[in-house]
Amino acid sequence: MERIDGKKKIADFMVKEQQTYEFKIKYAAIRAREFVEECEKRGLNYHVSVGGLDSITLYYFLRSIGIEAQGISVSYLEDISIQKVHRELGLIRLKSVQKADGTYWNKSSVLNEFGFPVLSKEIASKIETLANPTEKNKTVRHAIVTGETGEYGGFQKNSRMKMSQKWLEKFGGYSNEEEGTAYQIPCFKVSSKCCYYLKEKPCDDWAKQNKSVPFLGLMASEGGRRAKSLRLNGCNYFGKSTVRSAPFAIFNRQDLLQLTLDLNVPVPEIYGTIERKEDGTLYTTKAQRTGCSMCGFGIHLEKRPHRFDQLRERNPKEWHYWMYECCEDKQGNKYGWGKVLDYIGVRWENRPEDIQVSGQLEMDLGN
């Protein structure tokens, strides 16, 4: 951070985040055009990675300023109403990663093979590391349980590598013998690999094949692991292994929704409509965020009705599948997110009549 004057870069970026909507629109257009110019100098093509409303709006914005970037998406992962918009936009719709036997990974096969995406990508990755011990990851596993990093990590005693005590109690049992602890081991697998097999790798593979780099609809105001990176590296980044543009990086949710209205962007039905509160705040009447219908990252932080409650209202058959049938244990018994949510203490509808739902599940699993 000191070598690259990181603190100043972050502070300067955050000043831009406080500017007016009009400033941000002009700034986004300048950064987007600069990215295109640099790509052309380097002999690179560029595309838009399209998912939900944020990136759909980005796709419209780029076209409104004369940038004709190809849109790509692993569309089947999204809600049906989002898929409809994708078809209307004429996006290139990719499939997930292909297996050795010629079939493609889908949501269910990833869950069964690797495990559930629960809590957060970072925590799921740590749990996955604990569950798959090797000599190489021994130091990392010790740090996850104790916070002690050893020589490799500068002999820190209370590092951020340590998983919170709450989740160690639930998921730290894989290291009980080594660490002398008495933590629990869940009766299901946990993994952070879903995005990689279902979305990230197919998009990366397409990009390499087409010598193309992405425009992404990321905003630092959304927080999470990417916020610091955006504030440190700015809207456009040309690194050794990563090249990307995030023209909306200084936007907040209000800026994004206002631009969606200004450009008359089609709002997928899952979001409802964009309305304005008495104080002028814009909001979507239904979902505020969307993503893969079986993703559980952050579910423990949501108030009810949470994402699975909302899925039940939209598509009861799909909800039933993810709650009760998407996985199979070694004894051949089916189970799903219901068991996972119970384990982490997230309430969900669990009535006897739910188990009686029958009929063919009307959903695209990606095969």
C-alpha positions as CSV (number, residue, x, y, z in Angstrom):
1,M,0.0,0.0,0.0
2,E,2.8,2.4,0.8
3,R,4.7,1.6,-2.4
4,I,1.8,2.4,-4.6
5,D,0.4,5.2,-2.4
6,G,-2.7,3.1,-1.9
7,K,-4.3,5.2,0.9
8,K,-4.3,8.3,-1.3
9,K,-5.7,6.4,-4.3
10,I,-8.6,5.1,-2.2
11,A,-9.3,8.5,-0.6
12,D,-9.3,10.2,-4.1
13,F,-11.7,7.5,-5.4
14,M,-14.0,7.9,-2.5
15,V,-14.2,11.6,-3.2
16,K,-15.5,10.8,-6.6
17,E,-18.1,8.5,-5.1
18,Q,-19.6,11.6,-3.4
19,Q,-20.0,13.6,-6.6
20,T,-23.3,14.4,-8.3
21,Y,-25.1,12.0,-10.6
22,E,-24.3,14.3,-13.6
23,F,-20.6,14.2,-12.8
24,K,-20.6,10.4,-12.5
25,I,-22.3,9.9,-15.9
26,K,-19.7,12.0,-17.6
27,Y,-16.9,10.3,-15.7
28,A,-18.2,6.9,-16.6
29,A,-18.3,7.8,-20.3
30,I,-14.8,9.2,-20.2
31,R,-13.4,6.0,-18.5
32,A,-15.3,3.7,-20.9
33,R,-14.0,5.5,-24.0
34,E,-10.5,5.5,-22.6
35,F,-10.7,1.7,-22.1
36,V,-11.8,1.2,-25.7
37,E,-9.0,3.3,-27.0
38,E,-6.4,1.4,-24.9
39,C,-7.8,-1.9,-26.0
40,E,-7.6,-0.9,-29.6
41,K,-3.9,0.1,-29.1
42,R,-3.2,-3.3,-27.6
43,G,-5.1,-5.2,-30.3
44,L,-7.8,-6.4,-27.8
45,N,-11.5,-6.8,-28.4
46,Y,-14.0,-5.9,-25.6
47,H,-17.3,-7.3,-24.4
48,V,-19.9,-6.8,-21.6
49,S,-20.5,-9.6,-19.1
50,V,-24.2,-9.4,-18.6
51,G,-26.2,-10.7,-15.7
52,G,-28.8,-8.7,-13.8
53,L,-30.1,-5.2,-13.9
54,D,-26.7,-3.5,-13.2
55,S,-25.0,-5.0,-16.1
56,I,-28.0,-4.8,-18.4
57,T,-28.0,-1.0,-17.7
58,L,-24.2,-1.0,-18.4
59,Y,-24.9,-2.6,-21.8
60,Y,-27.5,0.1,-22.7
61,F,-25.2,2.8,-21.4
62,L,-22.2,1.8,-23.5
63,R,-24.4,1.7,-26.6
64,S,-25.8,5.2,-25.7
65,I,-22.3,6.6,-25.9
66,G,-21.5,4.8,-29.1
67,I,-19.6,1.8,-27.8
68,E,-20.9,-1.4,-29.5
69,A,-19.6,-4.0,-27.2
70,Q,-20.7,-7.6,-27.6
71,G,-22.8,-8.9,-24.7
72,I,-22.2,-12.4,-23.3
73,S,-23.9,-14.3,-20.5
74,V,-24.3,-17.7,-18.9
75,S,-28.0,-16.8,-19.1
76,Y,-29.6,-20.0,-17.8
77,L,-28.3,-19.2,-14.3
78,E,-30.5,-16.1,-14.1
79,D,-34.2,-15.8,-13.3
80,I,-36.6,-16.5,-16.2
81,S,-37.5,-12.8,-16.5
82,I,-33.8,-11.9,-16.8
83,Q,-33.3,-14.6,-19.4
84,K,-36.1,-13.0,-21.4
85,V,-34.3,-9.7,-21.5
86,H,-31.1,-11.4,-22.5
87,R,-32.8,-13.0,-25.5
88,E,-34.3,-9.7,-26.5
89,L,-30.8,-8.1,-26.4
90,G,-29.3,-10.8,-28.6
91,L,-26.6,-11.8,-26.2
92,I,-24.2,-14.6,-26.8
93,R,-25.5,-17.2,-24.3
94,L,-22.8,-19.5,-23.0
95,K,-22.9,-22.9,-21.4
96,S,-21.2,-23.9,-18.2
97,V,-17.9,-25.8,-18.2
98,Q,-17.9,-29.0,-20.1
99,K,-17.0,-32.2,-18.2
100,A,-14.7,-35.0,-19.5
101,D,-17.7,-37.1,-20.5
102,G,-19.0,-34.3,-22.8
103,T,-21.9,-33.2,-20.5
104,Y,-21.9,-29.8,-18.8
105,W,-21.7,-28.8,-15.2
106,N,-25.1,-27.6,-14.0
107,K,-26.3,-26.2,-10.7
108,S,-27.2,-29.6,-9.2
109,S,-24.1,-31.4,-10.4
110,V,-21.8,-28.7,-8.8
111,L,-23.7,-28.9,-5.5
112,N,-23.5,-32.7,-5.4
113,E,-19.8,-32.9,-6.5
114,F,-18.3,-29.9,-4.6
115,G,-20.9,-28.6,-2.0
116,F,-23.1,-25.7,-1.1
117,P,-22.2,-22.0,-1.6
118,V,-23.0,-20.8,1.9
119,L,-22.2,-17.8,4.1
120,S,-19.7,-16.1,1.8
121,K,-17.2,-17.0,-0.9
122,E,-14.4,-16.4,1.5
123,I,-15.8,-18.4,4.4
124,A,-16.9,-21.2,2.0
125,S,-13.4,-21.4,0.7
126,K,-12.0,-21.7,4.2
127,I,-14.4,-24.5,5.1
128,E,-13.5,-26.3,1.9
129,T,-9.9,-26.0,2.8
130,L,-10.5,-27.5,6.2
131,A,-12.5,-30.3,4.7
132,N,-9.7,-31.2,2.3
133,P,-6.5,-31.4,4.3
134,T,-3.1,-31.8,2.6
135,E,0.4,-31.3,3.8
136,K,0.6,-28.2,1.6
137,N,-2.4,-26.5,3.2
138,K,-1.5,-27.4,6.8
139,T,-0.3,-23.9,7.7
140,V,-3.4,-22.3,6.2
141,R,-5.7,-24.7,8.0
142,H,-4.0,-23.9,11.3
143,A,-4.4,-20.2,10.6
144,I,-8.1,-20.6,9.7
145,V,-8.8,-22.3,13.1
146,T,-6.4,-20.4,15.4
147,G,-5.4,-17.1,13.6
148,E,-1.7,-18.1,13.9
149,T,0.0,-17.7,10.6
150,G,3.4,-19.1,11.4
151,E,6.6,-18.0,9.6
152,Y,4.9,-17.7,6.2
153,G,2.5,-15.1,7.5
154,G,4.9,-13.2,9.7
155,F,4.1,-15.1,12.9
156,Q,0.8,-13.2,13.4
157,K,-1.3,-14.4,16.4
158,N,-4.7,-13.1,15.6
159,S,-4.8,-12.7,11.8
160,R,-7.8,-12.2,9.6
161,M,-7.3,-15.7,8.3
162,K,-9.1,-17.0,11.4
163,M,-12.8,-17.9,10.8
164,S,-15.2,-16.3,13.2
165,Q,-15.9,-18.4,16.3
166,K,-19.6,-18.7,15.4
167,W,-18.8,-20.6,12.2
168,L,-15.8,-22.4,13.6
169,E,-18.3,-24.0,16.1
170,K,-20.4,-25.2,13.1
171,F,-17.7,-26.1,10.5
172,G,-14.3,-26.3,12.2
173,G,-14.6,-30.0,13.2
174,Y,-12.5,-31.2,10.3
175,S,-9.4,-30.1,12.3
176,N,-10.4,-31.4,15.7
177,E,-7.8,-34.1,15.9
178,E,-4.9,-31.7,14.9
179,E,-6.0,-28.7,16.9
180,G,-7.5,-30.5,20.0
181,T,-10.9,-28.8,19.4
182,A,-14.4,-30.1,19.6
183,Y,-16.1,-28.3,16.8
184,Q,-19.0,-29.7,14.7
185,I,-18.7,-31.2,11.2
186,P,-21.7,-30.5,8.9
187,C,-23.6,-33.3,7.2
188,F,-23.2,-31.6,3.8
189,K,-20.3,-30.3,1.8
190,V,-19.5,-26.7,1.4
191,S,-17.7,-25.1,-1.6
192,S,-17.0,-21.8,-3.3
193,K,-16.5,-23.4,-6.7
194,C,-20.0,-22.8,-8.1
195,C,-19.2,-19.5,-9.8
196,Y,-16.0,-20.9,-11.3
197,Y,-17.6,-23.9,-13.1
198,L,-20.9,-22.3,-13.9
199,K,-20.0,-18.8,-14.9
200,E,-16.4,-17.5,-14.4
201,K,-14.5,-20.1,-16.4
202,P,-16.9,-20.2,-19.4
203,C,-16.8,-16.4,-19.7
204,D,-13.0,-16.5,-19.3
205,D,-12.7,-19.2,-21.9
206,W,-14.8,-17.2,-24.4
207,A,-12.8,-14.1,-23.7
208,K,-9.5,-15.9,-24.4
209,Q,-10.8,-17.5,-27.6
210,N,-12.0,-14.1,-28.8
211,K,-9.0,-12.0,-27.5
212,S,-11.6,-10.0,-25.6
213,V,-11.6,-8.2,-22.2
214,P,-14.7,-7.3,-20.2
215,F,-16.8,-4.3,-19.2
216,L,-18.3,-5.2,-15.8
217,G,-21.2,-3.6,-13.9
218,L,-19.4,-3.4,-10.6
219,M,-19.8,-0.6,-8.0
220,A,-17.5,-0.1,-5.1
221,S,-20.6,1.0,-3.0
222,E,-21.8,-2.6,-3.1
223,G,-19.0,-3.4,-0.7
224,G,-17.6,-6.9,-0.4
225,R,-14.2,-8.1,-1.5
226,R,-14.2,-6.1,-4.7
227,A,-14.7,-2.7,-3.2
228,K,-11.1,-2.2,-2.1
229,S,-9.8,-3.4,-5.4
230,L,-12.0,-1.0,-7.3
231,R,-11.1,1.9,-5.1
232,L,-7.4,1.1,-5.3
233,N,-7.2,0.3,-9.0
234,G,-9.9,2.6,-10.4
235,C,-12.4,2.1,-13.1
236,N,-10.0,0.8,-15.7
237,Y,-7.3,-1.8,-14.9
238,F,-4.7,-3.2,-17.2
239,G,-2.7,-5.8,-15.2
240,K,-0.5,-8.7,-16.2
241,S,-3.2,-11.3,-15.9
242,T,-6.4,-9.2,-15.5
243,V,-7.8,-6.5,-17.8
244,R,-11.2,-5.0,-17.1
245,S,-13.3,-1.9,-17.1
246,A,-15.9,-1.0,-14.4
247,P,-17.3,2.4,-15.6
248,F,-19.9,2.4,-12.8
249,A,-17.3,1.9,-10.1
250,I,-18.1,5.3,-8.5
251,F,-21.9,4.8,-8.7
252,N,-24.2,4.0,-5.8
253,R,-27.6,2.3,-6.1
254,Q,-29.5,5.5,-6.6
255,D,-27.2,6.5,-9.5
256,L,-27.7,3.1,-11.2
257,L,-31.5,3.2,-10.9
258,Q,-31.7,6.7,-12.1
259,L,-29.6,5.8,-15.2
260,T,-31.8,2.8,-15.8
261,L,-34.8,5.1,-15.9
262,D,-33.0,7.7,-18.0
263,L,-32.0,5.1,-20.6
264,N,-35.4,3.4,-20.6
265,V,-33.8,0.1,-19.8
266,P,-36.1,-2.9,-19.7
267,V,-36.5,-4.0,-16.0
268,P,-36.9,-7.8,-15.6
269,E,-40.0,-8.8,-13.8
270,I,-38.1,-10.2,-10.9
271,Y,-37.2,-6.7,-9.8
272,G,-40.8,-5.4,-10.2
273,T,-40.7,-1.7,-11.1
274,I,-38.6,1.2,-10.2
275,E,-40.5,3.6,-7.9
276,R,-39.6,6.7,-5.8
277,K,-40.3,7.1,-2.1
278,E,-41.6,10.3,-0.7
279,D,-38.0,11.4,0.2
280,G,-37.0,10.9,-3.5
281,T,-35.2,7.6,-2.9
282,L,-35.5,5.1,-5.8
283,Y,-36.1,1.5,-5.2
284,T,-37.3,-1.7,-7.0
285,T,-40.6,-3.0,-5.8
286,K,-39.6,-6.6,-5.8
287,A,-36.0,-8.1,-5.7
288,Q,-33.3,-5.6,-4.8
289,R,-30.5,-8.0,-6.0
290,T,-30.6,-11.2,-8.0
291,G,-28.3,-14.0,-8.9
292,C,-28.2,-17.7,-9.3
293,S,-31.5,-19.1,-7.8
294,M,-29.6,-21.7,-5.7
295,C,-26.8,-19.4,-4.4
296,G,-26.7,-19.1,-0.6
297,F,-23.9,-16.5,-0.2
298,G,-25.2,-13.9,2.3
299,I,-28.5,-15.6,3.0
300,H,-27.8,-15.5,6.8
301,L,-27.7,-11.7,6.7
302,E,-31.1,-11.3,4.9
303,K,-34.4,-10.4,6.6
304,R,-37.5,-12.3,5.7
305,P,-38.8,-12.7,3.1
306,H,-35.3,-13.7,2.1
307,R,-34.3,-14.9,-1.4
308,F,-35.6,-18.5,-1.0
309,D,-38.9,-17.2,0.4
310,Q,-39.2,-15.0,-2.7
311,L,-38.4,-17.9,-4.9
312,R,-41.2,-19.9,-3.4
313,E,-43.6,-17.2,-4.4
314,R,-42.3,-16.9,-7.9
315,N,-41.8,-20.6,-8.7
316,P,-43.0,-23.2,-6.1
317,K,-41.7,-26.2,-8.0
318,E,-38.2,-24.8,-8.4
319,W,-38.2,-23.8,-4.7
320,H,-39.3,-27.3,-3.7
321,Y,-36.5,-28.8,-5.8
322,W,-33.8,-26.7,-4.2
323,M,-35.2,-27.2,-0.7
324,Y,-35.7,-30.9,-0.8
325,E,-34.3,-32.7,-3.9
326,C,-31.2,-31.2,-5.4
327,C,-28.7,-33.4,-3.7
328,E,-28.4,-37.1,-2.8
329,D,-26.5,-38.6,0.1
330,K,-24.6,-41.9,0.1
331,Q,-27.7,-43.8,1.2
332,G,-29.7,-42.4,-1.8
333,N,-31.7,-40.0,0.3
334,K,-32.5,-36.7,-1.3
335,Y,-32.0,-33.4,0.5
336,G,-31.4,-29.7,-0.3
337,W,-31.0,-26.2,1.0
338,G,-33.6,-26.9,3.7
339,K,-31.0,-29.0,5.6
340,V,-28.3,-26.4,5.1
341,L,-30.5,-23.5,6.2
342,D,-31.5,-25.4,9.3
343,Y,-27.9,-26.0,10.2
344,I,-26.8,-22.4,9.9
345,G,-29.9,-21.1,11.7
346,V,-31.8,-19.5,8.9
347,R,-35.6,-19.9,9.1
348,W,-37.6,-21.0,6.0
349,E,-41.0,-22.4,5.2
350,N,-41.0,-26.0,6.1
351,R,-44.6,-27.3,6.2
352,P,-45.7,-30.9,5.7
353,E,-47.6,-30.1,2.5
354,D,-44.3,-28.9,0.9
355,I,-43.1,-32.4,0.9
356,Q,-46.1,-33.6,-1.1
357,V,-45.3,-31.4,-4.1
358,S,-45.0,-33.6,-7.2
359,G,-44.7,-33.2,-11.0
360,Q,-41.9,-32.5,-13.4
361,L,-39.7,-29.6,-12.3
362,E,-40.1,-26.8,-14.9
363,M,-36.6,-25.4,-14.9
364,D,-33.5,-25.4,-17.1
365,L,-30.6,-27.1,-15.4
366,G,-28.3,-26.3,-18.2
367,N,-27.9,-29.6,-19.9
